[in-house]
Every structure is written in C-alpha cells, then in structure tokens.
C-alpha cells in the first residue's frame, strides 16, 4: 500500500499541475482610448470577445499608466516594452526635434520610404516610418533574438500603433493609408510589400462599407453616420472614425495570420493588433456619447470574430491573449459642467506665455514648438536676449502657474535634477522625462480641463486618462478578478517570464505572478515517487 500511495502522489501533480505548453501565438490587443470603466458601463451588452475575456481571463481592475503624457505613441511603446518614456525615448506622439528644428513623430524616419500608400506631408502622417526612435527592445525583439523562427507582426490604422508594439526586429508592421485605402508599410522591413498584403489591397475589401449607415446595434433608429457613396479619399478617411475601421482591421488581421502562417510553427509568434476607431470616435464625441457606447459594443463583436477565426486556424488553447488600452479620455467639459463637475477649456496657453515672456524680456517669438502641454523655447531668441534657457524656462513656468486652472508646471532643468515634490503625479511626470527630447516647459491643467478648443482629449496624469484594462487569457493564466493595483508596464515582463525569454531591456514592471498557473517542480515529483 505504501508503494501505491507513493505512486498516486507522484502521478497527481502530473495530471493536475502539468506545466502548460508554450503558446503558439501571443495575440497582443490594444484598443485605442478604451477606458477601464467601459468594461463595466457596457457589460450587459457584451456577449462576444470582451465577454469572453471578462469571463475566462485574469482581469486586473486597477491597472494604470505610470507616465505623463498619456497619449497613443507612449501607451503603445509601453505595452510590449514595459518601459516608461524616460527610458524608451518615446516622449509623445510627436515632439520638437532640436537638431532639425522641426516637429517629428515618434516613428518619423526620413531614411525610409512608404510602401503601398501615398506620400503625404505633415508631421502627423509622414510617409517614412520605422521604430528607430524607440531606444529599447520589445517582447517580440527578445523572442527574435532567441529564435529567428518566431514571427512578429504589428497592425493598426495608425502607423505608430502598428510599429511601436512590434519593435525593431519585427517581420512587418502595417497601417492604413487613407489616401489610397491600402494597408501600407515601410522599406525598413522589406523592399516590397509581401504578396498577401498586395492581394488584400487588390481585393478592395475596404470598399465594402460604401454607402452604409452606421446605426446603433441596440436599436433606436438614429443614424450616427452615413458613409460616402463612392470609394475616394473622403470615404477612406471617414472609415477611421467609424466601427467599420475596426472591422476592416480585423479582416486584415485574419489575412496576416494566413499570410505569415502565424501560430503554425513550433516557435511562438506575436501578432500585435491595435484598434484605432474607438479613439477617433471618442475624440469627436466624448465618453458619454451613444456612439462611444456603440463602438465599444461593436469592439466586443469584432474581437469575437477574431477569436473564432484563430480558434479555427490555430486553436484558442494555443493562443495567449493580452488586452489593454493605450490611454483613457476625459469627459467633454460641457458635459461635466452640466452635471456640476469641474471642467473647461484653456485655449490661450501659448499666447499667454508668449505675452508674459515679451513683457519681461522683450519682443520676439519665444515659443519655437508645442506638443499638447509641452512647450519648446526659441533658443536663438533666448541667446539674443542674453538669457540662459534655464532662466527663460523658469520664467515661463512662473507665468503658467499664474494662469487660471493650471494645476502644475515644470521646467526641463528642474526635472533633469529631480527637483519636484515627489507625489504620484510628479513621479508620472518624471517617468515621462527624457532629457534629449524633453520640452522646456511642461504644463498640467486642473482635472477635467483641457487645452483643446473642441471635442475631448487625453494626456493628463489623472485617473480618467491613466486607468485602463489589463486582461490575460490563455495557457498558463489563472483566470479571475484581481483588484490589486498594477501598472501596464507589468505586461511585458510577465509575458517574457511566461515565454521564458529575456525581459525587454527597458522594462520597469514586475511579473504578475498572482495570475500565473502553478508549475510543478520536477524534484518534488521525484521525491514523492521514492520508496
């Protein structure tokens, strides 16, 4: 009997606690501008992919970004690097480049050429793009450094949202070009688009939404938007701000899985998918609008389509899913005012600081560039006035602090020395500070105020912009609700631990060990089987 008991004890861990196989595919989902509370507010309408994540996944209810500003490029760079902007060098969607004296985007690369799209002017949609401005590795980079057999692909409507999560060694990153209606890429990855991308573009699947009416799934008869009657530039641009943009992206994700044979090899592949339509809708109409509710419900349906496709192609038992958002969003100031909450618009920040500096030091254009709440001084004028940049920045900070509804302001030079009070909001500002690309003046408005003249926006360090979903689902994950506070930076080191690869080089996060399925120790099994 003693030997039978020992045998049963030895076999029990093998049947109950066998270590999960390494997944064939990591599906990294980012839904642009998807506040955490959308999971709760619209839960009764979810019956697809979001419902499955909430039902089967490890749901972290208090996940936050620990940086400022909370914008798309930074959120997407954080997702699979675990790095803050102070380490990754991605300090915004765009910034003023001191070397060239021009605004550049987070993925601007004049040394590369766009493939599949039309060249466009303007810092927000440069034709040439690559991940070279990001200083750190991603999860996909770490996988590829171990085994070139792994494939890594990033896709989105936005170039930065496709490029930054995929990383430096990606096999491809693809984004939507509203000039042509094609999915485009860059010569950074290859000399010409893969045949499967060319085939997808040639199919003109993008044209299937011509003339459609976007109406709410839950009924009501209202028409949110009527799509253009022909497939032209106006139609392509309008896709981005409707749920049809997400539907189009999901079909492209299916094409990527088939074209790259993702999940079909022994090595683990990574597919990073960022759904952008939610952000365009949210900026225009705000989080309390029926359109945001509807696009959230439709996101649930789109994710269900993607999961069903992957189940047929790879088997969802072989897919490790992680879902998050790149930032939240503030309510419309007018909506907040109607419910007796704080909120308003500050549209004269640059002008007021210019006026204040001119009154102190003389006429001239003192501000050379601006990105959101970040201002860059004109150093030529500063030198002409016999000032130091630090003195001019301190004066600008003092002027900003005296303006109505300004919460805090910081100079580049005090941040460089860590001279801030040090509460959680200050630490987020420091986490967003990378000296070589930092603005001279950083300004934070009071909660629920914004620097935009219309619509709504994000970027502040407050909860409504920083609180986002983090959900894991799949092999090795112990499902349930986890209410402890975590950071989005924890995703990358957790995935690296699960895949047994090096943690991305700039990661500051911790491993979310509480949600990992237990793995038996071989030594313990051997001891249990001994006579």
Secondary structure, 3 states (H helix, E strand, C coil): CHHHHHHHHHHHHHHHCCCCCCCCEEEEEEECCCECHHHHHCHHHCCCHHHHHHHHCEEEEEEECCCCCCCHHHHHHHHCCCCCHHHHCCCCCEEEECCCCEEEECCECCCCCEECCCCCCCCCCCCCECCCCCCCCCHHHHHHHHCCCCCEEEEECCHHHHHHHHCCCCCEEEEEECCCCEEEEECCCCCCCCHHHHHHHHHCHHHHHCCCEEECCCCCCCEEEECCCCCCHHHHHHHCCCHHHHHHHHHHHHHHHHHHCCCCCCCCEEEEEEECHHHHHHHHHCCCCHHHHHHHHHHHHHHHHHHHHHHHHCCHHHEEEEEECCCCCCCCHHHHHHCCCCCEECCCHHHHHHHHHHHHHCCCCCEEEEECCEEEECHHHHHHCCCCHHHHHHHHHHHHHCCCCEEEEEEHHHHHCCCCCCCHHHHHHHHCCCHHHCCCEEEEECCCEECCCCCCCCCCCCHHHHEEEEEEECCCECCEEEEEEEECCHHHHHHHHHHCCCCCCCCCCCCCHHHECCCCCHHHHHHHCCC
